[in-house]
Amino acid sequence: MTDAPFLITVLPNVFGYRRRDFTYRWFILVFTFFCYASYHLSRKPISVVKSVLHQNCSKVHADPSINTTEHPNWCDWAPFDDSDYKAMFGTLDVCYLVAYALAMFLSGHIADRMNLRLYLSAGMVLSGLFTVGFGLGYFYNIHSYYYYIAMQIIGGVFQASGWPGVVACVGNWFGKGKRGLIMGVWNAHTSVGNMLGSVIAGAFVETNWGLSFVVPGVIIGGMGILVFLFLVPHPKDVDCMLPDHSDATKVNIVSRNIDTEADTEEELMVKRGESTGVLEFALCLFFAKLVSYTFLYWLPNYIKSEAKVSAEKAAYTSTIFDAGGIVGGILAGYISDKYHMRGVTCVLFLVLAAPMMFVYNQFGSSVPFGANCVLLAVCGLAVNGPYALITTAVSADLGTHKTVRDNAKALGMVTAIIDGTGSIAFGANRCEGSPREAGGYRRRRYHHCAEDER
């Protein structure tokens, strides 16, 4: 148990030695859930804060001392008060996502070779630092566009530490039995993080948008410290039994043997995409993540623009999409486990997503609020179902496939390839510009309907 953090060794004493394998396994599942929820929590503020960095100042109450005629953009935050603010917002997104996608491929390589506890802990603390750094622009009255670009780029690099690390950790602890359902439930961390990020950022956005970044940054940094104190990346670190990564339908415990490092030829197979299904599912995620992340970054702004509500209410309303995403991830995992067809399950959800996005685009802003929420929830279910399945159960299956390795040592690399490919898709899509006006939102929605049909 030399690699285990000191504080984690109290678990067998608290719950009893007979249940130690069960205790550790489910502790890791719950703990990594909150770890990755904090990653998404810290990504959400930018989508909420955009609506106040540039807004219609004629609808904002002005102090009598302000000459609104000479300064029509008095309520905007420089440098986003210029007429090209849409392109500036788009560039912020592109910089973050390109940095995230490129760093993701390197992240998976590092995750397979480094202690995951130290790797995740450092990544979370540094991610929190640069999330806070963006918010400090408000407190220190920083108006340099390059400052915010730098925060996005560096923050994106450290955010890439999260997904390969947590998936590799969970893959190490759980075998293939019921993996789709277990990881479908576990993947709710994405939506839970988005919801918490929306609520926290929304609470401060209209009074002090700097806190919309600082508070989430402090949260993920604090979680990083807890990771250092408590995370156990592999059962061997605490002398627990190893799960069976074969194609058995149940999770069978096979031994306590310590597995060896992945060999060079197997790693090269992953890098070349020769591992069964890696390329196919990476391309599928290319389109699925494009749609999902557009909702992540632009939904609050879209709701504010189309529904004519406050930035705070728009942030809260956007959480309905993520609530639907939780149901979608669990349902997709259950169906794929029951019928043993991960690929077919993804296709069914994507086929449902395209018409639902069209319906929401056409009628979402004209129907009553309750019906709008139902449409938004169904869109979340259809869009996030395959996204959740591919990035969790499918990635874990491929990372433990017999053509790569039987002991999950290539899991971080496979996960990075699949998720990094999806991130490149959204980064390329953001180069088209910001869909800030209503017509732009609609054109972007039609474009994404076509992407889902592919």
C-alpha positions as a printed NumPy array, in Angstrom:
array([[  0.   ,   0.   ,   0.   ],
       [  2.98 ,   2.265,  -0.475],
       [  1.31 ,   4.176,  -3.338],
       [ -1.912,   4.839,  -1.433],
       [ -2.466,   8.223,   0.228],
       [ -2.245,   8.017,   3.995],
       [ -5.805,   9.186,   4.717],
       [ -7.405,   6.544,   2.464],
       [ -6.06 ,   3.735,   4.618],
       [ -8.705,   4.505,   7.248],
       [-11.481,   3.084,   5.037],
       [-10.864,  -0.608,   5.86 ],
       [-10.867,   0.251,   9.568],
       [-14.161,   2.126,   9.293],
       [-16.079,  -0.373,   7.132],
       [-14.384,  -3.643,   8.014],
       [-11.876,  -5.727,   6.113],
       [-14.472,  -8.082,   4.604],
       [-16.092,  -5.239,   2.682],
       [-12.899,  -3.414,   1.824],
       [-13.019,  -4.204,  -1.939],
       [-16.629,  -3.068,  -2.162],
       [-15.91 ,   0.026,  -0.064],
       [-12.908,   1.155,  -2.063],
       [-14.582,   0.471,  -5.418],
       [-17.686,   2.508,  -4.737],
       [-15.801,   5.211,  -2.91 ],
       [-13.689,   5.727,  -6.043],
       [-16.801,   5.85 ,  -8.23 ],
       [-18.465,   8.527,  -6.093],
       [-15.254,  10.463,  -5.521],
       [-14.33 ,  10.648,  -9.215],
       [-17.923,  11.688,  -9.932],
       [-17.469,  14.844,  -7.892],
       [-13.959,  15.337,  -9.238],
       [-15.073,  15.563, -12.839],
       [-18.229,  17.468, -11.928],
       [-15.892,  20.169, -10.633],
       [-14.088,  20.237, -13.995],
       [-17.336,  20.989, -15.815],
       [-18.443,  23.347, -13.069],
       [-15.368,  25.486, -13.774],
       [-15.938,  25.435, -17.568],
       [-19.495,  26.737, -17.437],
       [-19.032,  30.358, -16.243],
       [-17.862,  31.714, -19.607],
       [-21.162,  30.739, -21.263],
       [-23.117,  32.529, -18.524],
       [-20.924,  35.635, -18.322],
       [-20.916,  36.311, -22.089],
       [-24.403,  37.772, -21.766],
       [-23.143,  40.594, -19.515],
       [-19.747,  41.214, -21.077],
       [-21.688,  42.637, -24.015],
       [-25.375,  43.49 , -23.765],
       [-28.019,  45.954, -24.918],
       [-27.193,  48.927, -22.703],
       [-30.416,  50.735, -23.617],
       [-32.261,  48.164, -21.495],
       [-29.94 ,  48.552, -18.519],
       [-30.599,  51.16 , -15.852],
       [-27.855,  53.793, -16.09 ],
       [-26.456,  55.977, -13.354],
       [-27.47 ,  59.626, -13.907],
       [-23.8  ,  60.613, -14.071],
       [-23.273,  58.512, -17.235],
       [-23.813,  60.169, -20.597],
       [-25.437,  57.313, -22.473],
       [-25.53 ,  59.309, -25.714],
       [-21.768,  59.679, -25.898],
       [-21.163,  56.212, -24.434],
       [-23.831,  53.869, -25.844],
       [-21.84 ,  50.817, -24.737],
       [-21.292,  52.096, -21.214],
       [-22.507,  48.847, -19.595],
       [-20.213,  46.544, -21.605],
       [-16.857,  45.265, -20.418],
       [-13.936,  46.352, -22.57 ],
       [-12.527,  44.894, -24.76 ],
       [-15.87 ,  43.209, -25.532],
       [-17.615,  46.55 , -26.083],
       [-16.524,  46.765, -29.731],
       [-18.712,  45.91 , -32.711],
       [-16.71 ,  42.737, -33.37 ],
       [-17.474,  41.281, -29.946],
       [-19.048,  38.208, -31.572],
       [-15.776,  37.267, -33.222],
       [-13.943,  37.948, -29.964],
       [-16.193,  35.571, -28.052],
       [-15.737,  32.992, -30.793],
       [-11.968,  33.333, -30.598],
       [-12.057,  32.784, -26.831],
       [-13.898,  29.511, -27.384],
       [-11.58 ,  28.423, -30.199],
       [ -8.447,  29.14 , -28.164],
       [ -9.738,  27.142, -25.219],
       [-10.934,  24.173, -27.248],
       [ -7.921,  23.916, -29.542],
       [ -5.63 ,  24.011, -26.512],
       [ -7.848,  21.451, -24.77 ],
       [ -7.981,  19.118, -27.776],
       [ -4.256,  19.188, -28.483],
       [ -3.373,  18.794, -24.813],
       [ -5.819,  15.885, -24.563],
       [ -3.691,  13.647, -26.778],
       [ -0.607,  14.35 , -24.665],
       [ -2.65 ,  14.012, -21.5  ],
       [ -3.643,  10.442, -22.287],
       [ -0.002,   9.538, -22.919],
       [  1.059,  11.041, -19.584],
       [ -1.861,   9.531, -17.668],
       [ -0.726,   6.02 , -18.635],
       [  2.759,   6.658, -17.235],
       [  2.246,   8.812, -14.169],
       [  0.609,   8.332, -10.808],
       [ -2.991,   9.378, -11.548],
       [ -3.453,  10.791,  -8.067],
       [ -0.616,  13.273,  -8.526],
       [ -1.548,  13.974, -12.141],
       [ -5.207,  14.751, -11.447],
       [ -4.419,  16.723,  -8.314],
       [ -1.968,  18.994, -10.128],
       [ -4.313,  19.386, -13.108],
       [ -7.265,  20.387, -10.941],
       [ -5.353,  22.881,  -8.826],
       [ -3.84 ,  24.546, -11.908],
       [ -7.209,  24.537, -13.705],
       [ -8.716,  26.3  , -10.718],
       [ -5.88 ,  28.82 , -10.688],
       [ -6.526,  29.946, -14.27 ],
       [-10.296,  29.896, -13.834],
       [ -9.814,  32.287, -10.935],
       [ -7.382,  34.242, -13.126],
       [-10.126,  34.984, -15.661],
       [-12.382,  36.303, -12.894],
       [ -9.602,  38.476, -11.476],
       [ -9.921,  40.541, -14.629],
       [-13.045,  42.027, -13.059],
       [-11.464,  42.853,  -9.708],
       [ -8.273,  44.315, -11.185],
       [-10.079,  46.106, -14.009],
       [ -8.157,  44.257, -16.735],
       [ -9.248,  45.128, -20.268],
       [ -6.543,  43.429, -22.312],
       [ -8.026,  40.923, -24.731],
       [ -4.754,  38.983, -24.779],
       [ -5.011,  38.453, -21.032],
       [ -8.334,  36.631, -21.407],
       [ -6.988,  34.684, -24.386],
       [ -4.039,  33.539, -22.276],
       [ -6.332,  32.452, -19.438],
       [ -8.405,  30.4  , -21.877],
       [ -5.427,  28.718, -23.547],
       [ -3.563,  27.786, -20.374],
       [ -6.788,  26.818, -18.626],
       [ -7.701,  24.563, -21.556],
       [ -4.367,  22.765, -21.344],
       [ -4.816,  21.898, -17.669],
       [ -8.518,  21.035, -18.096],
       [ -7.377,  18.247, -20.438],
       [ -5.922,  16.412, -17.451],
       [ -9.374,  15.46 , -16.216],
       [-11.063,  13.057, -18.563],
       [ -8.259,  10.557, -19.336],
       [ -7.418,  10.491, -15.638],
       [-10.862,   9.815, -14.19 ],
       [-11.898,   7.314, -16.898],
       [ -8.637,   5.403, -16.482],
       [ -9.157,   5.357, -12.726],
       [-12.731,   4.05 , -12.942],
       [-11.72 ,   1.578, -15.667],
       [ -9.055,   0.203, -13.35 ],
       [-11.615,  -0.488, -10.629],
       [-14.595,  -1.779, -12.636],
       [-14.832,  -4.66 , -15.111],
       [-17.106,  -4.867, -18.139],
       [-20.155,  -6.267, -16.372],
       [-22.902,  -3.596, -16.287],
       [-20.261,  -1.052, -17.319],
       [-22.7  ,   0.819, -19.569],
       [-25.254,   1.371, -16.806],
       [-22.662,   2.097, -14.098],
       [-20.812,   4.59 , -16.261],
       [-24.069,   6.026, -17.566],
       [-25.015,   6.93 , -14.011],
       [-21.459,   8.024, -13.234],
       [-21.328,  10.207, -16.356],
       [-24.074,  12.352, -14.86 ],
       [-21.142,  14.272, -13.374],
       [-20.933,  16.188, -16.663],
       [-24.508,  17.44 , -16.425],
       [-24.357,  17.92 , -12.652],
       [-21.204,  20.012, -13.088],
       [-22.845,  22.079, -15.82 ],
       [-25.922,  22.634, -13.678],
       [-23.923,  23.656, -10.614],
       [-21.721,  25.88 , -12.777],
       [-24.793,  27.588, -14.232],
       [-26.348,  28.124, -10.817],
       [-23.15 ,  29.426,  -9.198],
       [-22.209,  31.671, -12.115],
       [-25.814,  32.84 , -12.454],
       [-25.924,  33.869,  -8.807],
       [-23.175,  36.475,  -9.371],
       [-23.371,  37.305, -13.066],
       [-25.466,  40.471, -12.818],
       [-23.751,  41.943,  -9.769],
       [-20.13 ,  40.731,  -9.848],
       [-19.227,  38.495, -12.783],
       [-15.703,  38.04 , -11.437],
       [-17.093,  35.809,  -8.675],
       [-18.756,  33.689, -11.376],
       [-15.215,  32.474, -12.15 ],
       [-13.524,  32.769,  -8.768],
       [-15.968,  30.576,  -6.848],
       [-15.869,  27.648,  -9.334],
       [-12.089,  28.017,  -9.547],
       [-11.747,  27.713,  -5.783],
       [-14.053,  24.668,  -5.802],
       [-12.057,  22.708,  -8.392],
       [ -8.795,  23.703,  -6.702],
       [-10.135,  22.451,  -3.372],
       [-11.204,  19.192,  -4.99 ],
       [ -7.676,  18.846,  -6.355],
       [ -6.321,  18.933,  -2.822],
       [ -8.814,  16.232,  -1.799],
       [ -7.67 ,  14.12 ,  -4.749],
       [ -4.105,  14.324,  -3.463],
       [ -5.284,  13.179,  -0.032],
       [ -7.767,  10.441,  -0.977],
       [ -7.647,   9.151,  -4.569],
       [ -6.557,   5.527,  -5.134],
       [ -5.976,   5.093,  -8.897],
       [ -5.633,   1.307,  -8.961],
       [ -6.788,  -1.641,  -6.822],
       [ -3.211,  -2.876,  -6.501],
       [ -2.325,   0.303,  -4.584],
       [ -4.395,  -0.906,  -1.626],
       [ -4.076,  -4.649,  -2.25 ],
       [ -7.627,  -5.044,  -3.544],
       [ -8.765,  -7.634,  -6.065],
       [ -8.563,  -6.754,  -9.749],
       [-11.769,  -6.685, -11.838],
       [-12.194,  -8.886, -14.901],
       [-11.827,  -6.9  , -18.132],
       [-12.897,  -9.8  , -20.331],
       [-16.224,  -9.829, -22.157],
       [-18.033, -11.601, -19.331],
       [-21.474, -10.211, -18.525],
       [-20.737,  -9.909, -14.811],
       [-17.991,  -8.18 , -12.887],
       [-15.797, -11.04 , -11.743],
       [-12.857, -10.613,  -9.404],
       [ -9.945, -12.645, -10.645],
       [ -6.767, -11.975,  -8.664],
       [ -4.674,  -9.55 ,  -6.703],
       [ -1.778,  -9.748,  -9.125],
       [  0.019,  -6.581, -10.055],
       [ -0.108,  -6.08 , -13.81 ],
       [  2.832,  -4.852, -15.817],
       [  3.374,  -1.802, -17.972],
       [  1.836,  -1.662, -21.461],
       [  4.215,  -2.756, -24.168],
       [  5.334,  -0.55 , -27.027],
       [  3.562,  -2.407, -29.869],
       [  0.177,  -2.232, -28.156],
       [  0.573,   1.483, -27.488],
       [  1.466,   2.033, -31.142],
       [ -1.725,   0.231, -32.173],
       [ -3.748,   2.728, -30.15 ],
       [ -1.881,   5.704, -31.568],
       [ -2.424,   4.458, -35.141],
       [ -6.118,   3.85 , -34.48 ],
       [ -5.755,   0.106, -35.159],
       [ -7.439,  -0.859, -31.91 ],
       [-10.918,  -2.199, -32.711],
       [-13.491,   0.599, -32.905],
       [-11.311,   3.512, -31.754],
       [-11.404,   5.352, -35.076],
       [-15.109,   4.702, -35.681],
       [-16.259,   5.908, -32.273],
       [-13.829,   8.846, -32.345],
       [-15.473,  10.041, -35.571],
       [-18.924,   9.512, -34.08 ],
       [-17.962,  11.614, -31.076],
       [-16.542,  14.203, -33.486],
       [-20.126,  15.134, -34.407],
       [-21.868,  14.327, -31.119],
       [-19.538,  16.507, -29.04 ],
       [-19.787,  19.322, -31.561],
       [-23.508,  19.562, -30.802],
       [-23.21 ,  18.968, -27.054],
       [-20.548,  21.623, -26.508],
       [-22.457,  24.191, -28.548],
       [-25.24 ,  23.845, -25.998],
       [-22.659,  24.036, -23.2  ],
       [-21.145,  27.304, -24.423],
       [-24.123,  29.082, -25.988],
       [-27.396,  27.848, -24.487],
       [-27.662,  30.495, -21.712],
       [-26.933,  33.236, -24.232],
       [-29.448,  31.766, -26.689],
       [-32.183,  31.612, -24.045],
       [-31.492,  35.187, -22.953],
       [-31.651,  36.392, -26.553],
       [-34.691,  34.415, -27.695],
       [-36.795,  34.297, -24.512],
       [-35.943,  37.887, -23.491],
       [-35.142,  36.972, -19.898],
       [-32.405,  38.058, -17.499],
       [-28.954,  36.487, -17.609],
       [-29.593,  34.879, -14.226],
       [-32.875,  33.246, -15.302],
       [-31.332,  32.121, -18.592],
       [-28.514,  30.412, -16.662],
       [-30.987,  28.575, -14.439],
       [-33.216,  27.561, -17.369],
       [-30.257,  26.097, -19.255],
       [-29.823,  23.49 , -16.498],
       [-32.93 ,  21.694, -17.83 ],
       [-30.907,  20.567, -20.853],
       [-28.336,  19.031, -18.504],
       [-31.06 ,  17.353, -16.443],
       [-32.275,  15.681, -19.623],
       [-28.67 ,  14.736, -20.35 ],
       [-28.458,  12.835, -17.059],
       [-31.473,  10.711, -18.031],
       [-30.066,  10.23 , -21.535],
       [-26.702,   8.983, -20.285],
       [-28.286,   6.486, -17.889],
       [-30.81 ,   5.277, -20.477],
       [-28.159,   4.832, -23.173],
       [-25.973,   2.865, -20.752],
       [-28.849,   0.616, -19.699],
       [-29.934,  -0.126, -23.287],
       [-26.379,  -0.846, -24.433],
       [-25.836,  -3.232, -21.515],
       [-29.14 ,  -5.034, -22.019],
       [-28.734,  -5.608, -25.743],
       [-24.908,  -5.536, -25.94 ],
       [-24.991,  -3.05 , -28.807],
       [-23.11 ,   0.149, -27.996],
       [-22.935,   1.339, -31.621],
       [-26.616,   0.769, -32.419],
       [-27.598,   2.582, -29.219],
       [-25.571,   5.627, -30.279],
       [-27.226,   5.634, -33.699],
       [-30.742,   5.5  , -32.231],
       [-30.099,   8.467, -29.948],
       [-28.474,  10.536, -32.701],
       [-31.396,   9.844, -35.058],
       [-33.735,  11.148, -32.34 ],
       [-31.555,  14.186, -31.637],
       [-31.703,  15.714, -35.136],
       [-35.51 ,  16.178, -35.388],
       [-35.757,  17.239, -31.742],
       [-33.223,  20.019, -32.31 ],
       [-35.197,  21.132, -35.368],
       [-38.42 ,  21.213, -33.325],
       [-36.77 ,  23.157, -30.505],
       [-35.286,  25.628, -32.96 ],
       [-38.664,  26.207, -34.622],
       [-40.956,  26.305, -31.601],
       [-38.792,  26.627, -28.478],
       [-39.16 ,  30.408, -28.159],
       [-42.849,  30.549, -29.121],
       [-44.368,  27.833, -26.91 ],
       [-45.224,  28.284, -23.189],
       [-42.343,  28.062, -20.746],
       [-43.338,  24.583, -19.563],
       [-43.36 ,  23.173, -23.093],
       [-40.035,  24.884, -23.756],
       [-38.552,  23.083, -20.763],
       [-39.88 ,  19.714, -21.979],
       [-38.356,  20.241, -25.436],
       [-35.071,  21.316, -23.883],
       [-34.995,  18.222, -21.649],
       [-35.686,  15.857, -24.56 ],
       [-32.94 ,  17.548, -26.587],
       [-30.558,  17.023, -23.673],
       [-31.559,  13.356, -23.442],
       [-31.015,  12.711, -27.162],
       [-27.801,  14.724, -27.535],
       [-26.003,  13.649, -24.359],
       [-27.001,   9.968, -24.479],
       [-24.478,   8.901, -27.16 ],
       [-21.946,  11.498, -25.993],
       [-21.998,   9.995, -22.49 ],
       [-21.908,   6.403, -23.755],
       [-18.942,   6.925, -26.094],
       [-16.814,   8.895, -23.642],
       [-17.334,   6.433, -20.775],
       [-18.36 ,   2.814, -21.375],
       [-17.19 ,   2.664, -25.001],
       [-13.83 ,   4.249, -24.162],
       [-13.363,   1.878, -21.232],
       [-14.314,  -1.124, -23.393],
       [-11.862,  -0.159, -26.123],
       [ -9.116,   0.649, -23.631],
       [ -9.39 ,  -2.846, -22.148],
       [ -9.979,  -4.664, -25.448],
       [ -7.822,  -7.739, -26.046],
       [ -6.237,  -6.134, -29.131],
       [ -4.805,  -3.425, -26.885],
       [ -4.39 ,  -4.883, -23.475],
       [ -6.203,  -7.012, -20.926],
       [ -5.456,  -4.83 , -17.934],
       [ -6.572,  -1.284, -18.873],
       [ -3.094,   0.184, -19.07 ],
       [ -3.861,   1.811, -22.448],
       [ -7.146,   3.227, -21.173],
       [ -5.925,   6.793, -20.714],
       [ -4.546,   6.926, -24.25 ],
       [ -7.707,   5.505, -25.875],
       [ -9.887,   7.901, -23.899],
       [ -7.707,  10.844, -24.914],
       [ -7.853,   9.934, -28.609],
       [-11.645,   9.652, -28.616],
       [-12.36 ,  12.721, -26.483],
       [ -9.639,  14.809, -28.137],
       [-11.112,  14.109, -31.572],
       [-14.499,  15.326, -30.349],
       [-12.963,  18.512, -28.977],
       [-11.286,  19.247, -32.307],
       [-14.734,  19.124, -33.928],
       [-16.134,  21.858, -31.732],
       [-13.008,  23.954, -32.046],
       [-13.277,  23.807, -35.834],
       [-16.983,  24.582, -35.658],
       [-16.355,  27.668, -33.516],
       [-14.178,  29.054, -36.306],
       [-17.436,  29.71 , -38.162],
       [-18.086,  32.507, -35.702],
       [-20.536,  33.33 , -32.954],
       [-24.249,  32.648, -33.455],
       [-25.165,  35.72 , -31.449],
       [-28.154,  37.006, -33.416],
       [-31.372,  35.011, -33.646],
       [-30.807,  34.198, -37.31 ],
       [-27.285,  33.054, -36.525],
       [-28.558,  30.786, -33.773],
       [-31.071,  29.216, -36.137],
       [-28.517,  28.663, -38.897],
       [-26.178,  27.026, -36.398],
       [-29.001,  24.781, -35.163],
       [-29.821,  23.613, -38.699],
       [-26.14 ,  22.915, -39.255],
       [-26.028,  20.752, -36.133],
       [-29.142,  18.854, -37.141],
       [-27.267,  17.886, -40.296],
       [-24.215,  16.902, -38.231],
       [-26.334,  14.531, -36.115],
       [-27.788,  12.921, -39.218],
       [-24.263,  12.092, -40.398]])
